[in-house]
Amino acid sequence: MSTALAFAAAVALQGAPVVVDGDTFDVGAKRYRVENVDAPELSATCPAARALARLATAELARLLRSGVVTVEVVCVQPATTRYRERLRAKVYVD
């Protein structure tokens, strides 16, 4: 037996996004991971990767400040011992 998850259509976010890194941001208690983006990690051991991670983080913050942010959740990644629940989403800025 399979279980299908139904997600709502894209909705405008209520609240200011707080950028975590180049592909993740929080709004209130919800954590969103941008669909199809895999930015370098801020904790990378390579200095060049860390520099790119800082650039990606700054760019995501700039984009999210540039207009109304709408998200369409495509997957819920359950909480683990390392991460809280994350909503993988298509993100639009108008």
C-alpha positions in Angstrom: 0.0 0.0 0.0 1.4 3.4 -0.9 0.6 6.7 0.6 0.3 9.8 -1.6 1.0 13.2 -0.2 -1.0 16.1 -1.6 0.6 19.5 -1.4 -1.1 22.8 -1.6 -0.6 25.2 -4.6 2.1 27.8 -4.2 1.5 30.2 -1.4 3.0 33.6 -0.4 5.1 33.4 2.7 3.9 35.2 5.8 6.9 36.6 7.6 10.5 37.5 6.8 12.8 34.7 5.5 16.0 34.2 7.5 18.7 32.7 5.3 20.6 29.8 6.8 22.9 29.2 3.8 22.9 29.3 0.0 20.0 26.9 -0.4 18.1 27.0 2.9 16.0 29.6 4.7 13.6 29.7 7.7 10.3 31.4 8.0 9.1 31.2 11.6 9.4 27.5 12.7 9.5 26.2 9.1 12.7 25.4 7.3 12.7 25.5 3.5 15.3 24.0 1.2 15.3 25.4 -2.3 14.4 22.7 -4.9 17.2 21.9 -7.4 19.8 24.1 -5.7 22.8 22.6 -4.0 25.0 25.4 -2.7 28.4 24.8 -1.0 28.2 24.5 2.8 29.4 27.3 5.0 31.2 24.7 7.1 33.2 23.3 4.1 36.9 22.6 4.9 38.1 24.0 1.6 38.6 27.8 1.8 37.4 28.3 -1.8 34.2 26.3 -1.1 33.5 28.4 2.0 34.0 31.6 0.0 31.5 30.3 -2.6 29.1 29.4 0.2 29.2 32.9 1.6 28.5 34.3 -1.9 25.6 31.9 -2.4 24.2 32.8 1.1 24.4 36.5 0.3 22.7 36.0 -3.1 19.8 34.0 -1.7 19.3 36.7 0.9 19.3 39.4 -1.8 16.8 37.4 -3.9 14.5 36.8 -1.0 14.5 40.5 -0.2 13.7 41.6 -3.7 10.0 40.8 -3.8 7.1 38.7 -2.6 8.3 35.2 -1.9 6.0 32.3 -2.9 6.8 28.6 -2.2 5.4 25.4 -3.6 6.3 22.5 -1.3 7.3 19.5 -3.3 8.6 17.2 -0.5 8.7 17.0 3.2 12.0 15.8 4.5 11.3 14.3 8.0 13.3 15.4 11.0 16.4 13.4 11.9 18.7 13.5 14.8 20.9 16.0 12.9 18.2 18.1 11.1 14.8 19.4 11.9 11.9 18.8 9.4 12.7 20.5 6.1 10.2 21.5 3.4 11.8 21.1 -0.1 10.1 23.7 -2.2 10.1 25.5 -5.5 10.7 29.2 -4.6 9.4 32.1 -6.6 10.1 35.8 -6.1 7.8 38.4 -7.7 
